[in-house]
Amino acid sequence: MTTETLKPHVEKAVFGFGIINPLTAIPQLYQVWVFKHVAGLSMITLSGALLMALLWTLYGVLGRQTVIWVTSIAWVAMNGLTLLGVALFT
């Protein structure tokens, strides 16, 4: 397989897993928002993750790379909601 024939398959896989991966944060969001359990969550770590997701989103938008900005915006939402919950319930 050449790079050109492999590339679309890799892009589809990255996009698919990129959408699924942020969903792994749902159990944590559930703990934060339903039970208000924020022990052990660091605002510094969450802020860094949110900043990095924002930068990746901007990079994807500016570079017109849909796979990057769509998956990154999902992480912006997950990290932002988690950070907000930690800020409210600490």
N, C-alpha and C positions, 0 to 999 in steps of 0.2 A: 504494500500500500504506500502510495506517495503522500507527501505532506498535504498536498492540495485535496486529495480524496479523504484523508483522515480528519482534516481540520473541521469540516461541518459536523462530524460525529462528536468530536471532542467539545465543540461549542454547545451542541445540544445537551450533552451530558453535564457540562459545567452549569449551564442555565438551569437544568432540572434540579441538580443537587444544590445549586445556589439558592433556589427557591425553597427547597425542602430544609436546608440547613438551619435557617433562622427559626423554623418551627420547633427546633430543639430547645428554644428558650421558653416555650409555652409553660412547661411545668414550673419553672422559676417564676415567671410572671404570675402564675396561679397562686403560688406560695406568698408572693409579695402582695398582690391585690385582694385575694380572698381572705387569707389568714393574717395579713400584715406582718409576715415573718421576714425580717430583713437582716437578722443576725448573720454575721459573716460576710455580708456583701459590702464591698468597698466602693465608696463614691469616687475615689481616685481611679480605680481600675475601670469602673463603668464609664466615667468621663473620658478616659483615654480610649476606650473601645468606641464610644460614641463619636469622638473626634476623628478617629481613624475611619469609621464608616462614612462620616460626612466627607472626608477627603477622598475616599474611594468613589463615592457617589459623584462628586465634582469632577474627578478625573475621568470617570466613565462618560459623563455628560459632555465634557469638553472634547473628549476623544471620540465621541459618537459610538461608544461601545456599549450597546444595550445590555449585554450580559453583565457587565460590571456594574452599571448604575442601577439596574433593576434589583440585582441581588444585594447590593450595598444599601439601597433605600430600605429594604426589608430589615437589615441589621440596624439602621438608624431608628426605625420604629421600635424594635425589640429593646435595644439598649436605652433609648430615650424613655420608654415606658418603665423599664426597670429602674433607671436612675430617678425618675420622678417618684416612683413608689418608695424608694429608699429615702429620698429627701422628705417625703411626707410622713413616713412612719417611723423615722428614727427619733 
